[in-house]
Amino acid sequence: MRVVTKYLVAITIVCTVLIMSNCGSAVEDGMHDLKSLVTAFDDARMDCQDLAFYLVTHGYDAVPRNGYVELNLCGKMYRLTPNGYELGLCDIEPKIIG
């Protein structure tokens, strides 16, 4: 009976570690997908409203603000500023709350 209990504890610990490592990679995958999406093409005429609409249609939680787009990605807030004539659609930076 004790051997079975040891195996169950070991399996539980391994599963917990695997689940925790999977959550960390989800944030990285989300950022990678976002960067791929906003570098797929350029549009110099895209403003905050257009950028927010584009992100929402691709499943992101984005809200246009005054001159930038506020994005909630896996519980972290980011500020996306349209690029205009530069490469990609926007610059991505963490939003500092304060």
C-alpha positions in Angstrom: 0.0 0.0 0.0 2.9 2.4 0.8 4.5 1.8 -2.6 1.2 2.8 -4.3 1.0 6.0 -2.2 4.6 6.9 -3.2 3.8 6.4 -6.9 0.7 8.6 -6.6 2.6 11.3 -4.8 5.3 11.2 -7.5 2.8 11.3 -10.3 1.0 14.2 -8.7 4.2 16.2 -8.3 5.2 15.5 -12.0 1.8 16.6 -13.2 1.9 19.8 -11.2 5.3 20.7 -12.6 4.1 20.0 -16.1 1.0 22.1 -15.7 3.0 25.0 -14.2 5.6 25.0 -17.0 2.8 24.9 -19.6 1.3 28.2 -18.3 4.6 30.0 -18.6 5.0 29.0 -22.2 1.4 30.2 -22.9 2.5 33.8 -22.2 5.5 33.5 -24.5 3.4 31.9 -27.2 0.8 34.7 -27.0 3.5 37.3 -27.4 5.1 35.5 -30.3 1.7 35.2 -32.0 1.0 38.9 -31.4 4.4 40.0 -32.8 3.8 37.7 -35.9 0.4 39.3 -36.4 1.6 42.9 -36.2 4.6 42.4 -38.4 2.7 40.5 -41.1 2.2 43.7 -43.1 2.5 47.5 -43.0 -0.3 50.1 -43.2 0.8 53.7 -42.7 -2.8 54.8 -42.5 -3.7 52.5 -39.6 -4.7 54.5 -36.5 -5.6 53.4 -33.0 -9.2 52.5 -33.8 -8.1 50.4 -36.8 -5.4 48.7 -34.9 -7.7 47.8 -32.0 -10.4 46.5 -34.4 -7.7 44.4 -36.2 -6.5 42.9 -32.9 -10.0 42.2 -31.6 -11.0 40.4 -34.8 -8.0 38.2 -34.2 -9.1 37.3 -30.6 -7.1 39.8 -28.6 -8.5 42.0 -25.7 -7.7 45.4 -27.1 -9.1 48.9 -26.4 -8.2 52.1 -28.3 -7.1 54.9 -26.1 -5.8 58.4 -26.8 -3.0 57.8 -29.3 -2.4 54.1 -28.4 -4.1 50.7 -27.9 -4.3 49.1 -24.5 -3.9 45.3 -24.8 -4.4 42.7 -22.1 -2.4 39.6 -22.9 -2.5 36.8 -20.4 -3.2 39.2 -17.5 -0.3 41.6 -18.5 -1.1 45.0 -19.9 0.7 46.3 -23.0 0.7 49.7 -24.8 0.7 49.4 -28.6 1.4 52.6 -30.6 0.7 52.6 -34.4 3.9 52.9 -36.4 2.8 55.0 -39.4 5.4 54.6 -42.1 7.8 52.4 -40.1 7.9 48.6 -40.5 5.1 46.6 -38.9 1.8 47.9 -37.6 2.8 49.1 -34.1 5.4 49.2 -31.3 4.7 47.0 -28.3 5.8 48.0 -24.8 4.7 47.0 -21.3 2.2 49.4 -19.8 3.4 50.9 -16.6 0.5 51.4 -14.3 0.9 54.2 -11.8 
